[in-house]
Amino acid sequence: MTPLVEETDVLIVGCGPVGALTANLLGLYGVRTLVLERELTEHGQPRAITCDDEALRIYQSAGLAEPLDAHMHTCPEVELVGASGELFARLVVEGLDFGLGYPVLRFFSQPYVEHVLRQGLSRFPHVSLRLGQRVESFTQEAHSISATVQDTRTGAERTVRARYLLACDGGRSTLRRLAGIDMVGSTYDEVMVAISLLLPETPPPTCRMVCDPYRHVFIARCAGNELRIDCMLREDEKPEDMVRPEQIRRFISPYVDPDRVTIQRVAPYVFNRRVASRWRQGRLFLMGDAAHLMPPFLGQGLCSGLRDASNLSWKLAAVLQGQADEPLLDTYEQERRPHTEAMLEASVNMGRVVFTGSRPLAFLRDRLFRAVDRIPRVHRFIRDLEFKPRPQLTQGFMLGGSRAHRQSPEGTYFPQPTVGAPGGGLSRLDELLGPGFSVLVHPDTRETHRRAAQALADSIGARCLRILPPRAGQAQPGEVVDREGKLDAWFRTHGAEIAILRPDRYVFGAVRGSHLAWLTTALRGWIHGSGMATGGAPSAVSSSVG
């Protein structure tokens, strides 16, 4: 018998946070999407526990930041404690503002996040989730990709044909294995035991790293009354022995009363430093842990997967809906790989510093940190988390195809201040931009250039917003009030009057009004074919708004 063939535009395999978020974003863009998950129930295990301000902004783009943020804990500071028990460094993150509209460090419960993301799919009649489904094989044709899918309950097989197939099926990705794509890198010898606890009262708010060469320990409050304690095992300790109840009591007793807590999960894990040799094979794309695995020291494993979803979803929608040509999809790996590899390297370096196994090196580290913290520039480097790679693109879908220099606005994440909304009231900027492209116009822009910007926005289905100064009064439709002056500061810093933002809020280009025609030509060239339309026009950075 010929198996039943089901048609869809995008087939997602794996409904963890990355797969579920991607499906929500595609749902918002109106893309017909089918999600297949091998398990029959929600995962229910507290694995990942932390996210940053960029991740929350991405959740916001899916329309889910409010329910997720309400069930998260904002960490005020991270304490680093040496073998002696003395504090040698403190990262005060409370009050840090990188302009994205959210706190820079949040802790959460992964089961709750996955539940909200799956519930979000119910908003879209063109998005379906099927549980108990395993992909056995796939084949690619010129204009489609077909997967053979088996129902784990009945053994019945069928074929799903899609325009694109997304591998969101984790570090042991079946799709990556079937595609013959290698993971390049290494697995660490060290093993950690993750212990998730539920306390009868709210845990202390501070996150702590015990950087003792004998046994490294990480303690953090998550959502509600949840506490996470991760303990590193020594070389002579076997994981199967160290997860026994009596050993878990020994691990947690320095920090909580073992008789007053409920143990939710105990699981050993190893560190990986691996990246797939390629993230695309024809119509197959690797995302999240299927594409990259990194150590947990900066808490960026899940966040990196969310960035993948944000980057690829709008590009798939643009191509599927005939708004852009196929080569746009090549910019997914081109844009995401450099930042992922930089974040992976930063995570490795963080681990080397704080989790050294050498007592002499730990002794020197503790004293060095205390000494250099008195140096203003070093103090700022630590305080402002400058060791963490910033969200910016070096090449890809932007004016000129790459950043001209470090100060170029192209490829940077546009700020998200709180602005005055039409009709009164306040709003985060992204709420007024809509899900697609957007065009922002500075108050000093000439009327002829402002009308040209509106015409450009209309031609590409983008939303055009005119920025009003702080004391302009109430905004009208198509306007926002720059209450804090942050938008004006951004435009003046970059010598621009008009900016085009991509759906993922990265800057495609920013120019003076007199150069808008050049920017328009470059955008259309990128979307429909050439990809590089620099035209030798003068840089917006070299001139000032006035």
N, C-alpha and C positions, 0 to 999 in steps of 0.2 A: 504494500500500500504506500502511496505517496503521502508523506507527512503534510499536515496542514501548514500553509505558509501565511504568516502574519506580517503585515507591513507597518513600518513606523519610520519616522525621520531620524531619531537618535535612539540608540539602544545603550543603556547604561547597565553595566554589570557590577553589582555591589552597592548596597544602600547603607553604608556607614555615613559619617558626617559629610565626606567629600561627595560621594555619589548622590546623597539626598539633597545637598545644597545645589549641586549642578542641576538636578531635576527641577528644583524650585526656580532657579534662574531661567532655565529654558522654558518653564511654564509661564513665567512673566513675559518672556519674549514671544509667546504664542507658538512654540515649537512642539510638534507632536512627539512625545517621549514615552518610552517604556523602560521601567527599571526592574531588573531581575535581582533578587536576593536569595542566596543559597539557604540561609537560616529560615526557620518557620516563625520565629518570634523576634522581637527587638532584642538587640544584643544584651542589654541590661547590665553590662559590666563597666565600672568606672575606670577606663583606661586613660585617655588624655584628660588633663585637668586644667590646662591653662591656655589663655588666648590673649592677644594684644589689641590695641586700638584699631589696627588695620583689619583684623578679623571681625571685630564688631561692626565696622563700617561695611564690610562685605555682607554680613548678616543683614544689615540695614538695607542694602541694595536688593535683598530678597524679600524685604517686607517683614522680617522676623526679629529685628533687633530688640524691639520692646519686650516681647515675652521671654526672650533669652536673657537679656540684660537684667530683667527683674529677678532672675534666679541665679545671679552670679555674685561672687564676693570680690570687692575691690581690695587688692593687697596694698597697704600703705608703704611697706618697706620690706626689704630682704636683708636678713642678717647673716653674715658669714662668720662662723665661730671656729677657732682652731682646736688643736688637740688638747690644749690646756683648759678649754671651756671659755676662754676669753674672746670677746668680739674683736676681730681684726679689720672688718669692713662692714659698711652699711650702705645699701642702695635704697635711698629714699625716693620712691616712685610716686608717692601721693603728691598731687599738684603738678606733675609733669604734663606738659601739653605740647604735643607734636602737630597740633592743628587738624586732627582728624575727627574731632568731635566726641571722643570717648576716652575713658581712663586707659593708661598704657599697660596695665597688668590686671587681668581678671582671672579668677578661678571658678570652675564650674563642675557640674556633674554631667559626664558624658551621656548616661542613659536619658537624662532629661533633655539634653540638647538634641539627641537623635529622635526622641519622641516629638519634640516641637517641629523639627525639620520634616519628619514623616507626616505629621498632621498638616503641615503647610501644603503638601501635595494635593490635599483634598480641594484646594481652591481652584484647581485647573482640571476641567473635564477632559483635556487632551493629554494629561499625564496619568500614567497607570503604574502601580507598584504590584509586583507579583512575588510572593514568597515561596520558598521551597523549590527554587529553579536553579539548575546547574548547567553551565555552558560546557558542552562536550567538545566542540570544534567550531571553526568558522572558515569561510572561504570568501575571497574578494573578487568582485566583478568590476567592470569599468565604471559603473555608476552606482554600485551598491555593495553591501557587505552582508553576508548571510551567516547566521549562527544556528547551530543545532543545539537545542535546549531540552534538557531532561527534567521532568517533574520528579523530585526526590521522594515523593510519597507513593506515586503510582508506577514510576519507571517509564511513563509515556514520553515520547519524543515528538518534537515539532520543530519547524524552522521559523526563525524570525529574520526578516529581511529589512535592513535599515540603510539609510544614507551614510550614517557614521556610527561607529562602535566605540564606546568609552570604557576603558578598563579602570574601574574604581574598586577593584577587588583585593586591595591590600598588598602587604609586603611579599606574600607568597602568591602573587597574582597568577591565576590560571591562564588568563589571556596573554600575559607577557611570555609565559612559558610556551604556549601554543605558537606564538609569533616567533619564537627563537631569539628573543631579545635578551642580552646579557645584562646583569647588574655588575657594575664596575666599582670596586672599592674593597672594604674590609669589614670584618666583624670583630669586635673587641672580645678579649678573653674574660673581662669582668662580667659578673652577673649581679643584677640587682633584684631584690624582692620587693614588689609593690604591695603595700598593705593599706587597704581602704577601710576606714572605721567610721562608725556612727556614734557620736557622743551624746550623753543626756543633756548637755548644755552647749552653748555656742563656744567653739574653740577660740583661742587668742587670734587676733587678726594677722599677726606678723608671720611671714614665711622665713624659715631658717634653714641654712645649709651648715651641717656639722662636717667640717673639712678635716676630719681626723684620719691620718694615714692608716690607722688600724682598721677603722670602719667608717666609711662615709655614709652620712644619713641626711635625707631631705625631708623636712616636715612642713606641711602647708595646709591651711584651712581651705576647703573647697566651698561648695554651695551649702547653705544652711548649717547643720551641725556635723557635716562630713569633714573628716580629717584624713590626710594622706601621709603615710610614712614610708619612704623608700630606703632600704638598707642595702649597702653593697656587701657581697659575700667575699670572703677571703679565698685564696687559691686552694687551701686545703679543705674547704667546705663544699659539700655537694648540695645542689639545689633541692633535691628530693628530701634531704635530711633537714634542711633549714626552713621548710614550710610546715613542719609539724607544729601542732598547737602549743606545745611547751616552748618551742623555739620562738614562735611569734610573740608569746608573752614576754620573753626575754628581750626581744627587739623593742617592743613598744613601752615596756615598763618605765624607762627613764623619762617618758614624755606624757604618759597618761596612766590612769589606773586600769589595768587589764580587766578587773572585775566589773567595771562600770561602762564598758564599751561593747558595741556589737561589731564583729568583724564581718564586713560585707564581701571582701574579696582578698585573696592572697595569690599572687602570681609572680613567678620569676621571669625575668626578661634579660636579654643581652642588648648591647649597643651595636648599632650598625652605622657604617659610613659608606653608603652605596648610592649610586645614581645609574639609572638605565642608560645603556649606550646610545639609545635613541628613544625619543618619546612619541614618535609617529611612524607608523608603517602603513602607508596608503590611507585607508579610511579608519584605521585603528589609532586611537590616542591613549597614552598612558597618563594617569593622573594620580596625585596623592602618593601614598606609600607604594603603589605599583611603579611609580617613576623615580622615587627617591626616598631614602631612609636616612635619618640623621640622629645623632645622640641627643638626649633629652635636656642637655645642660642649659639651653636658652629657651626651652619650651616652644620650639618652632616647628615641630613635625607636622601637627595638624594645621597650624597656621599656613604653612607652605602649601598644603593641599587645598586649602580654601582659596589661596591666591591662584592656584591652577584653575579652579572652577570659575572664578571671577574673570580670568583672562580669556579662557577658551569659549565660555558659553555665548557671549555676545557675538563672537566671530562666527561660530557655527550658525547662529540665528541669521546673521547678515548674509552668509553664503546661501543658506537654505531658502531664504526669502527673496533671493535675487538682488539683494542690495550691494553685494560685493562678490568679487571673483574668488575662485578656489585658492590662489596663492596667498590670500590673507591668512589662511590657516597655518601656513609655514611659520608665521611670526609667533605662534604659541611657544614652541620650544626656544626659538631665537630670543624671545623676551624673558621667559621664565627660567631657563637653565642658568644663566649667569648669576642671577640673584639667589637661586636655590643653592648653587655651589658656594657662593660667598657666605650664605647663612650657615651652611654645613661647616665650612672652615672656621667660622666664628664660634660655632658650638664646640668644635673639637678643641680650639684654643682655650675656651672657657673651662672645659673639662681638665685640660692640662694644668691650668693655674689652680683651680679650687679643689680638684680631686687627685692631686699627686699622691702616690703611695710611698714617697720617700720622706722620712721624718726630718732629715737635715734640710731638704728643700721646703718642706712645710714650715719649719722653724724660720727660715729666711723669708719665705713668702709673707708670713704673718707680720714680721717686723718691717718688711719693705712696704707693705700696704699701709701700715700705720704711719710710716715716715712720709711716703709720697702723697698721702691724702692731704698733707699740709701745703702742698704745692698747688696754687690756684688752678693752673691749666690741667693738671692731672685730676684734681678734684672735679672739675667740670666734665672731663672725659668720662669719668665713672658716673657722676651724678646724672648726666644727660644721655647715658647709655650709648655713647658714641661708638662703642665696640660692636654694636648691633647694626648690621647693614640696613641702610635706609631703603624705603620702597621707591625705587627708581629704576628706569629701564635704560640700558646703554645703547640698544639698537632695536629696530623693529618698526611697528606702525606709528610713526611720528614724522613730523616735518623734517625732511632731509634724510630720514632713514636711520639716523643715529644722533646722539647728543653732540652738539658742536664743541661744547666745553662744559666744565663742571657747573657753571652758573646758568646754563641754558634751561629754560622752563620745560622744553619738550622732554617727555618721558618721566616727568616728576608727578607725584601725587598732588592733585589740587587740594588746597585746604578746605575744610568744612567748618566755618564758623556758624554761630547762631545768628540768624538774620531776621529782619522784620518782614513778615509775610503779607501778601495782598489781603486787604480787609482787616488788617490789624493782627496782633498776636505774634508769637515768635516761633521759629522753626529752624531745625538744622538744614543747611543749604541743600543737601542732596534730596530732601523730601520735595523740593520745588523744581528739581531738574528733570524728573521723570526717568524712565529706565533706559533711554537711548542716548544719542549724542546730544550735546548742549553747547550753546554759544553764549558767552558772557561778554557784556559790553560795559566798559568803564564809563563813569559819568562825564568825563571830559571829551568823549568821542564826538566828532562832528555829526550833525544830523544826517548828512548824506551817507556817511560811513555806517551809522547806526542802521539806516534803512537797508543798506547793502548787506549788513550782517543778518538782519531779519530775513531778507530774501534768501540768503544762503541757508539759514536754518530751515526755512520752509521747503527748500529744494531737496534737502536730505532728511526731512522728517524729524528735525531736531527741535528742541525747545530753546528759545532765545530769551534771555533775561537781561534786562538793563539794571545796572547797579546804581542805587541812589546813595548819596552821602548820608552820614548818621543823622543829621537834623532835617532831613527832607520831608518828614511827616510820614503819612501812611502810604504804603506801596499800593499801586494799582496792578491789575493783571499784567503779567509780563515784566514785573519789576520786583526788586528786593531791596531792603534798606540795609546798608552795611553798618550796622549799629556799633560794632567794635572797631571799625576802620581796618580790619584785617584784609579785606579784599582790595581796598585801595592800596594798601602797603604792598601787596603781592604784585599788582599791576605796575606800580611805580618801580619796584625792585627790578622787574624784568623789562622795563621800558616798553610796555605794551598797552594797547587799548582794547583789543579784541582777542579772546581766547576760545579755542575749540576744545572741548573735553570729550574724551571717549566715554562709552557707557560704563567702563570700570573706573572712571574719574581720573585717569591719567591724562595729562595734557598732550593733545596731538600737536598743537602749535599755538603760539601767541605772537601777535604782530601789532604794529601801529595800524590805524585805520587805512592809511594810504597804501598799505601793502596787503590789504585783504584779498585782492584779486589773485595775488601770488599764492596765498594760503589756500584759497578755494581751489585753484588749479592743482596744487599739491595733494589736497585731500581727495579730489576726484581721481587723480592719477593713481593714488594708492588703492582706492576702493575698486577701481575698474582697470587693473592691468599693470601700469608701468612700475608702481611702487616707489620710484625715485623721481621726484619732480622738484628739484631744488631751484632750478632756474637762476641761480646766482643772485638772488635778491639780497638786499642788505639785512643784517641781523637786527631783530627787534631790541636786543640787549644794548645795542650801541646808541640808542636814542632814548629820550625820556618822554614821559607823558606830559603834555602841556598844551 
